[in-house]
Amino acid sequence: MTHGTVLDYWRDGLDDVPEEIWRHPHLEVLLLADNALTHLPARIAALSSLRTLDLGHNHLTSVPPELGTLSTLTDFLYLHDNRLTSLPEELGNLTRLTYLNIGENQLTALPHTLGRMTSLIELRAQHNRLTELPATLGDLRSLRELWLRGNQLTTLPLALDRLTELRELDLRENAFKTAPEALRGLPRLRRLDLRANHLNEVPPWLAELPSLEKLDLRWNDVRDGEETLTALRARGCVVLR
């Protein structure tokens, strides 16, 4: 379906990118979600006016480095629910992008160049196979939401304490034994979800986070830190255990 600068192929049963696309060089929104695409051609670089690209819910095993040349991509890039095992370093060239979803893939690492995507407001990397994050993510000074549920993280880089705009952090279903020290300097963090980790303690500095409104600790075995939790409740923070 075509609406001016929008092409919508959502759930069209596609196993290849339609040739029709290349006849719309001024396309701004391209929706290819919920198909069976296995390949994204390097010709994607020709769509030099794209603001939104939705490739979610396909069978992609890789994306071409040419994706990083789409400097007008400012709104949304959906790559979630594919079969990606890595991302090209060139993705970091999308310095104007505000929303990136790379969740539900098979990523074991993120390229350090993602730290150049300084316009990102929301980053979703849930349900991958990440064991660590690059310290360069601390350069994402505009980031407000970070979703890391369902990985294999045990700690976060201390550089993430530079994410001073971060409001929401989802760390569910990882392997944390305590709240990561990197969160200690986040003045605007409102919601922290640590459900289903390996937590056995709650550090005292959590009670010093000035904006924390909700702390979810369910499905852990927290035995130490009752004073901290009492202090959080006293100031109105919702603590779920």
N, C-alpha and C positions, 0 to 999 in steps of 0.2 A: 504494500500500500504506500502511495506517495502523497505527501502533503507539503508542497513547496520544497522546503529545504530539509524535509524529514523522509527517510525511507524506513518502513516498518516491515520486517520479515519475521516477526515473533511467531514461533511455532508453525513455521511453514514447511516443516519436514525437509529442510535443506541438508545436503551433505557436502555442498560446495558453495562458495561465495558467488552469488549471481553476477553475470556479466553486466547486467543493467546498471549496477552500482557505478561502474567506471564512466558511465555517460552523464554522471551528475558531479562534476568536479567541485561545485560550490555547496555540496551537501554539508549540513550542519549537525544533523542527528541521524545516526545509523543504528538501527536496532536489529540484531541478529540472534537474540537470545532464544533458548529452548529449541535448538535444532540439533543436528548431528555433525557439525563442522569439525573436521580434523586438521584443517590447515587454514592459516590466514596468509594470503599472498603479500609479498613485499610491496606490491602495487598500492597497498593501503596508504603509502606515503603521498600518493597523488591527491588524496582527499584533504587538501590543505586548508579547508575551512571548518573541519569537524570540531564541534564543541563537546559532543557526547558520543561515546561508542559503547554499545552493550553487546558483549560476547559471552555473557554468562550462560551456564547450563548447556555447554557443548562438549565436544570430545577433544579439544585442543591439547596437544602434548607440548607445544611451544608457540611462541609468538615471535615474529621477526623483529630484528633490531630497528628496522625502519619505522616501527611504531613510535619510536622516540623522536621522530622528525615532525610529529603533528603538534607544532607549537601552539596551535589555536585550541587544542583540547583543554578546555577550562572547567567544564562542568562535572562530567561523570565518565569514569572508565571502569566497566564491569568485566572482570576476567574470572569471576568466581565459578565454582562447580565445573571445573574442567579437569585435565589430567596433567597439569603443568608441574614439572619437576624443577624448573629454574626460570628465572626472568632475565632478559637481556639488560646489561648495564645501561644501555641507551635509554631505558625507561626513565632514568633519572633526569633526562633532558626535558621532561614535561613539567617545567617549573611553574606553569600557570594552573595546573590541575588542582581542583579543590576536593575531589572525592575519588578514592581508589579502593576497589574491592578485589582482593586476590585470595579470598577465602575458599575453603573446600577444594583445595588442590593437593599436591604431593610435594610441596616445597620444603626442602631441608635447610635452606638458607635464603636470606634476602640480600640483594646486591647493595654494597655500601653507597652506591650512587643515589639510592632513594632519598638520602639526606639532602639532595639538591632540590627536591620537590617542595620548596618552602612555602607554597601556597596551599598545601594540603590542610584541610580542616578535619577530614575524617579518613582514617586508614583502617581497613578491615583485612586481617590476615588470619582469621579464625580457621580452625580445623585443617591445619597443615601438619608438618612434621618438624617444626622449628625447635632447635635445642638452644639457640641463642639469637640475639638480634645485633645488628651492626651499631656501633656507638654513634655513627653519623645520624641516626634517627633523632638524636638530641638536637639536631639543627632544624627540625620541623617546628619552628617557633609559633606557627599559626594553628597547630594541631589541637583540636578540642575533643576528639573521640578516637580512642585506640582500642581495637577489638582483637584479642589474642587468644580467645577461648580454644581449648582443644588442641594444644600443642604439647611440647615436651620441655617447656622452659623451667629452669630451676632458679634463675636470677635474671635481672635486667641490667643493662649497662648503666653505670653511674651517670653517664652523660645525659640520660633521660631526665635528670633533674632540671634540665634547661627548658622543658616543655611547660612553660609557665602559663600557657593558655589552656592546658588540658583539663577538661571537666569530667570526662567519663572514661574509665579504664576497666576493661573486661578481661580478667585473668583466669576465668573458670577452667577447670579440667586441665591443669598443668601439674607441675611437680614442685611447687614452692613449699618450703618448710616454714617460712616466715614471710612477712610482707617485705618486698624488695626495698633496700635502702634508697634506691634511686627516687622513690616516691616522696622522700622526706622533704624535698624543697618545692613541692607543687602547691602554690598558694590558691589555685582555683579548682582543685580536684573536689568534685561533689559526690561522685558515686564510684565506689571501688568494690568490684565483685571478685571474691577469692573463693567461691564455692568449689568444692570437690578438688582440693589440692591435698597436700600432706602437712598442713599447718598444725604445729603443736604449741605455738606461742604467738602472742600479739605484742609487738614492740611498743614501748611507752610513747615513742614519737608520733604514733598514729593519732594520739589525742591532741597533738599540737597542729595538725593540719587544719588551717583556719576555716576552710569552706566545706569540709566533709559533712555530707548530709545522710549518706547511706553506706553502710559497710555490711557486706554479705559474707558470712563465714560458714554457711551451712555445709554439711558433709565434710567436715574436717574433724580433727581430734585435738582441739585447742584446750590445753590444760594450764597454760601460764599466760597471765595478762588480764586478769579480772579487774584490776584497778583501772587499767586503761579503758576497758569497755565500759566500766561504770562512769568514768569521766566523759566519755563520748555520749553516753545516754543522757547524762546530766545537762548537757548543752543542746540536746534535742536531736542528736544523730540517731537514725534508725539502725540498730544493730541486730542482724539476723544470725542466729546460731543453730 
